[in-house]
């Protein structure tokens, strides 16, 4: 069994917080936060290289699917944050 790794466990609470903030009505802001965390995950996951034959095993397929989902989330969240409209607070 692997020892507990602190840094990878920072991602789930951050992404859960963005889901909670999205439900509270901060749609544009949470899209940007989610895109930033997905980009950070993608950057850190891409640093680790795999041998060619291990890319087609179960772990390689799961890793590829996770990285592609993070890429789609980063692009979609970045576009939503860039092009999204914020409602101005009325005073």
Secondary structure, DSSP 8 states (H G I E B T S, - for coil): -----TGGGHHHHHHHHHHHHHHTT-HHHHHHHHHHHHHHHHHHHHHS---GGGGGSHHHHHHHHHHHHHHHHHHHHHHHHHH--------
